[in-house]
């Protein structure tokens, strides 16, 4: 029988280096993903968990609902924002009576945007390309009068602005900025909105009435 080779080298032969196998440690199980409950969210997953809105910094970096080059939105985030836009439009008194086709047209032309306190959404004497509906935060509206800055109004969730310029075709008559926030707003594109206004007499009369009332209010406060 062959003898087992000795692991001890002979005289003058350096001992062979031994390699040590790394000790594998068992990692703890991953922490479960936390699904945060947002107080204003009504979007429920199939598992019954309330889905959180995207974090504020995500919405700041992605101003538009649609993905942008270099920073695509996660499909779930885009779905959540689309649902929130749809909910806002459908619950607005301005659009409650619209048919499904017109509602879908407005949703597809809308973006969810977020602004910080002090940030301006509309600048006086500039063109306006959207109708805005406030979701969260407080919005301050002011204009320049003969004696300086004139405070026109403060608006909160559910209010809308930008309709005066859209209906008249003129530049903005006031500056709109965030008073407290962050403020989330739904911006409905001008062309889609005007197309719906042209087809729907009720919404056209509502916007014309609001436009006239706000114009009179502005003139009264500026030249009082």
Secondary structure, DSSP 8 states (H G I E B T S, - for coil): ------SS--TT--------------------------TT---B-TTS-B-----HHHHHH--SSS-BTTB---HHHHHHHHHHHHHHHHHSTTTTT--HHHHHHHHHTEEEEEE-TT-EEE-TTS---EEEEE-SSEEEEEEEETTEEEEEEEE-TT-EE-HHHHHH-S--SSEEEEEES-EEEEEEEHHHHHHHHHH-HHHHHHHHHHHHHHHHHHHHHH--
